[in-house]
């Protein structure tokens, strides 16, 4: 049983029938993942997802919906992941931007190409996010409320 969960954010970005992924180095293997990473203190979940997409792919994106909240506990780790995944539209690419350490490249794949590479998925959350997006799953961004301590103070 995992002792704690890491909170992560991810973007599922579609353009012309292809989805944006990263090839990243994990334990001497090149794996496929959505642009994703850890949620950092001081940012909203949406801000974190936008930041991770830019850092890992060089793409500015705009989240349009919450796709889902996914929990996964890899058997080989002593902790799990709680992923907030967003549907996002691509806005602008910055090809001159260097990508995060460990990211080999950003790549656009069709759903069939992704499924054919199932052995290279970083986790089951990769395919599940695409399946949910293709099934039309969407939740309004307004479901997420970020409460500031300043809002909770009484005069």
C-alpha positions as CSV (number, residue, x, y, z in Angstrom):
1,X,0.0,0.0,0.0
2,X,1.4,3.4,-1.0
3,X,2.2,5.7,1.9
4,X,1.5,9.0,0.0
5,X,0.4,10.3,-3.4
6,X,2.2,12.8,-5.6
7,X,-0.2,15.3,-7.2
8,X,0.5,15.7,-10.9
9,X,-1.1,17.6,-13.7
10,X,-1.3,16.7,-17.4
11,X,-2.6,18.0,-20.7
12,X,-4.2,16.0,-23.4
13,X,-3.7,18.1,-26.5
14,X,-5.3,17.2,-29.9
15,X,-4.6,18.7,-33.3
16,X,-5.9,17.3,-36.6
17,X,-6.6,13.9,-35.2
18,X,-3.2,13.6,-33.4
19,X,-2.3,13.9,-29.8
20,X,0.7,15.6,-28.2
21,X,3.1,13.3,-26.3
22,X,6.6,13.4,-24.9
23,X,9.2,10.8,-25.2
24,X,11.0,10.8,-21.9
25,X,13.9,8.8,-20.4
26,X,12.9,6.7,-17.4
27,X,15.3,4.1,-16.0
28,X,17.2,3.7,-19.3
29,X,14.0,3.4,-21.3
30,X,12.3,5.9,-23.7
31,X,8.7,6.0,-22.7
32,X,5.6,7.9,-23.9
33,X,3.6,10.2,-21.7
34,X,1.3,13.2,-22.0
35,X,3.0,16.5,-21.1
36,X,2.8,16.2,-17.3
37,X,4.5,16.7,-14.0
38,X,4.2,17.7,-10.4
39,X,1.9,20.4,-9.2
40,X,4.0,23.1,-7.6
41,X,3.2,25.2,-4.5
42,X,1.7,28.6,-5.4
43,X,0.1,27.7,-8.7
44,X,-3.4,26.5,-9.6
45,X,-3.8,23.1,-11.1
46,X,-4.5,24.7,-14.4
47,X,-1.4,26.9,-14.2
48,X,0.6,23.8,-13.4
49,X,-0.7,22.0,-16.4
50,X,0.0,24.9,-18.8
51,X,3.6,25.2,-17.3
52,X,4.3,21.5,-17.7
53,X,3.1,21.5,-21.3
54,X,5.4,24.4,-22.2
55,X,8.4,23.0,-20.3
56,X,8.1,19.5,-21.8
57,X,6.9,20.3,-25.4
58,X,7.6,23.9,-26.2
59,X,3.9,24.4,-26.8
60,X,1.6,27.1,-25.3
61,X,-1.7,25.5,-24.6
62,X,-5.1,26.6,-23.3
63,X,-7.0,24.1,-21.1
64,X,-10.7,23.9,-22.1
65,X,-12.0,21.2,-19.8
66,X,-11.1,18.9,-17.0
67,X,-10.8,15.5,-18.5
68,X,-10.5,13.4,-15.4
69,X,-8.8,12.7,-12.1
70,X,-6.8,9.5,-12.1
71,X,-5.2,7.6,-9.3
72,X,-2.4,5.1,-10.0
73,X,-0.1,3.2,-7.6
74,X,2.8,1.6,-9.5
75,X,3.6,-1.7,-7.8
76,X,7.4,-1.0,-7.8
77,X,7.1,2.4,-6.0
78,X,6.2,3.2,-2.4
79,X,3.8,5.9,-3.4
80,X,1.1,6.6,-5.9
81,X,0.0,9.4,-8.2
82,X,-3.1,11.5,-8.3
83,X,-3.3,13.1,-11.8
84,X,-5.5,16.0,-12.8
85,X,-5.7,15.7,-16.6
86,X,-7.0,18.6,-18.7
87,X,-8.1,18.7,-22.3
88,X,-6.2,21.6,-24.0
89,X,-5.9,23.2,-27.3
90,X,-2.5,24.1,-28.8
91,X,-1.9,27.8,-29.3
92,X,1.7,28.4,-30.3
93,X,4.9,26.3,-30.7
94,X,8.3,27.6,-29.6
95,X,10.7,25.3,-31.4
96,X,13.7,27.2,-30.1
97,X,12.8,26.4,-26.5
98,X,14.9,23.7,-24.8
99,X,12.8,21.0,-23.2
100,X,13.0,19.7,-19.6
101,X,15.8,17.3,-18.6
102,X,14.9,13.8,-19.5
103,X,12.6,14.8,-22.3
104,X,13.9,13.5,-25.7
105,X,11.3,15.1,-27.8
106,X,7.6,16.1,-28.3
107,X,5.7,14.0,-30.7
108,X,2.2,14.0,-32.3
109,X,0.6,10.5,-32.5
110,X,-2.7,9.2,-33.7
111,X,-4.7,7.1,-31.3
112,X,-3.8,4.0,-33.3
113,X,-0.1,4.8,-33.2
114,X,-0.3,5.3,-29.4
115,X,-2.1,2.0,-29.0
116,X,0.5,0.2,-31.1
117,X,3.2,1.5,-28.7
118,X,1.4,0.3,-25.6
119,X,4.6,-1.3,-24.2
120,X,6.2,2.1,-24.1
121,X,3.5,3.9,-22.1
122,X,4.8,5.4,-18.9
123,X,1.6,4.3,-17.0
124,X,-1.9,3.1,-17.7
125,X,-3.0,6.8,-17.3
126,X,-1.6,7.5,-20.8
127,X,-4.0,5.4,-22.7
128,X,-6.9,6.0,-20.4
129,X,-6.6,9.8,-21.0
130,X,-6.8,9.4,-24.7
131,X,-9.7,6.9,-24.4
132,X,-11.6,9.3,-22.2
133,X,-11.0,12.2,-24.5
134,X,-12.2,10.2,-27.6
135,X,-15.3,9.1,-25.6
136,X,-16.2,12.8,-25.1
137,X,-15.6,12.9,-21.4
138,X,-15.4,16.5,-20.3
139,X,-16.0,18.4,-17.0
140,X,-16.1,22.2,-16.7
141,X,-13.0,23.9,-15.4
142,X,-15.2,25.7,-12.9
143,X,-15.3,22.4,-10.9
144,X,-11.9,23.4,-9.6
145,X,-11.9,26.0,-6.8
146,X,-8.6,27.4,-5.5
147,X,-9.2,29.1,-2.3
148,X,-6.7,31.7,-1.1
149,X,-6.1,32.1,2.7
150,X,-6.8,35.8,2.1
151,X,-10.3,35.0,1.1
152,X,-10.9,33.2,4.3
153,X,-9.9,36.0,6.7
154,X,-12.7,37.9,8.4
155,X,-12.5,41.7,8.8
